[in-house]
């Protein structure tokens, strides 16, 4: 959850049209132009250690899946049973884990010329839009860079990005059951970060129209029981007061194309 209202709700159903301008996102199918570099030369020792921690978790998931597969095959052989869908599923999961680890590291290497900034920005995108579409991820990447005036640094406080964790800390939560999904979402987050970092004219291409803040309405508390200080009731949810034109007279709302209103609303003109 970022800027007091961002986040990554897993089940997003809300849509709707904004009253303000919709701005097109970069083509979701467009490929990032590579800027391959050796991460060992462009990233700090801490960032390299964080990436290593992620790879170790993925390796553990791959190894444990292989052990499970071998044990199942041996058990079936002992019972003289034919292989079934259970064994096929375990084998397929192992192949998927290997591919997702490869995709993750290929994407890091593809954009490693941006150094720590690549992973800082990707980690913000993952924190805020990890389970969402590439359009949503890309929009968050642009908005965060607007917030930091083009500096792909890590957040300095929870007032910028709440619930933020370093990649190394995030890796501690990776286990056998979620390793594949983590790798997929992080790979897409790196792709989104790279799209923004390689953009030579971000003002023209910004899908958020210069926004610096955002909320995820579907992740906001429901207003049925009232809203706390700093929030007000709107559309059945508790929105931050900085989204209210009565509180922030210059605030302007934008929907990024391809991103439903319930997922993200972006704002510029916010004072803090």
ABEGO torsion letter per residue (X at the ends): XBGGGBEBBABBABBEBBABBBBBBBBAABBBBBBBBBAAAABBAAAAAAAAAAAAAAAAAAAAAAAAAAAAAAAAAAAGBBBBAAAAAAAAAAAAAAAAAAAAAAAAAAAAAAEAAAAAAAAAAAAAAAABBAAAAAAAAAAAAAAAGGBBBBBABAAABBGBBBAAAAAAABBAAAAAAAAAAAAAAAAAAAAAAABABAAAABAAGGBABBBBAAABBBAAAEBBBGBBBBGGBBBBAAABAAABAABBBBBBBGBBAAABBBBBGBAX
